[in-house]
Amino acid sequence: MTFNHLYESEVWGEPEPESHDIVKDAIRKEQLLKEIAASQEDLRALLARVHTVQGDVDKLTSENAMLQVYIDNLTMQMAKRK
């Protein structure tokens, strides 16, 4: 037993026994690739949504700052009239 084998067993769990069935291995690999591609697409969609929401937040933050300046100006004008 080599050090690499021990390390892999500890980190990844026990390795699956080799089936020596090329067709089953190819099917399993194809399924894994499809799952990875689907996960990547889901992540891309989530990232796009995050960017959209961040844009909305930035816009609202800017609008809130503008409204705060407007309120401050009105408050100062009202204070001067008294």
C-alpha positions in Angstrom: 0.0 0.0 0.0 1.5 3.4 -1.0 1.2 6.7 0.7 -0.9 8.1 -2.2 -3.4 5.2 -1.8 -3.7 6.0 2.0 -4.2 9.7 1.3 -6.8 9.1 -1.3 -8.7 6.7 1.0 -8.7 9.2 3.8 -9.8 12.2 1.7 -12.1 10.6 -0.9 -13.2 7.4 0.9 -12.5 4.0 -0.3 -11.9 3.8 -4.0 -14.5 2.0 -6.0 -13.4 -1.4 -7.2 -12.5 -1.4 -10.9 -15.2 -3.1 -12.9 -13.2 -3.5 -16.1 -16.4 -3.0 -17.9 -15.6 -0.3 -20.5 -19.3 0.3 -21.4 -20.4 0.8 -17.8 -17.4 3.0 -17.1 -18.2 5.1 -20.2 -21.8 5.5 -19.2 -20.9 6.4 -15.6 -18.4 9.0 -16.9 -21.0 10.4 -19.3 -23.5 10.8 -16.5 -20.9 12.5 -14.4 -20.1 14.9 -17.2 -23.8 15.7 -17.7 -24.2 16.3 -14.0 -21.2 18.6 -13.9 -22.4 20.5 -17.0 -25.8 20.9 -15.4 -24.3 22.2 -12.2 -22.1 24.6 -14.1 -25.2 26.0 -15.9 -27.1 26.3 -12.6 -24.1 28.3 -11.2 -24.0 30.5 -14.2 -27.8 31.2 -13.8 -27.3 32.0 -10.1 -24.3 34.3 -10.9 -26.4 36.2 -13.4 -29.2 36.6 -10.9 -26.7 37.8 -8.3 -25.4 40.4 -10.8 -29.0 41.5 -11.5 -29.9 41.8 -7.8 -26.6 43.7 -7.1 -27.4 46.2 -9.9 -30.9 46.7 -8.3 -29.3 47.2 -4.9 -26.8 49.7 -6.3 -29.6 51.6 -8.0 -31.8 51.7 -4.9 -28.8 52.8 -2.8 -28.1 55.7 -5.1 -31.8 56.7 -5.1 -31.9 56.6 -1.3 -28.8 58.8 -1.1 -30.5 61.3 -3.5 -33.7 61.3 -1.5 -31.7 61.8 1.7 -30.0 64.9 0.2 -33.5 66.2 -0.8 -34.9 65.6 2.7 -31.9 67.3 4.2 -32.3 70.3 2.0 -36.0 70.6 2.8 -35.3 70.3 6.5 -32.7 73.1 6.3 -35.2 75.3 4.3 -37.9 74.7 6.9 -35.5 75.5 9.7 -34.6 78.8 8.0 -38.2 79.9 7.8 -38.8 79.6 11.5 
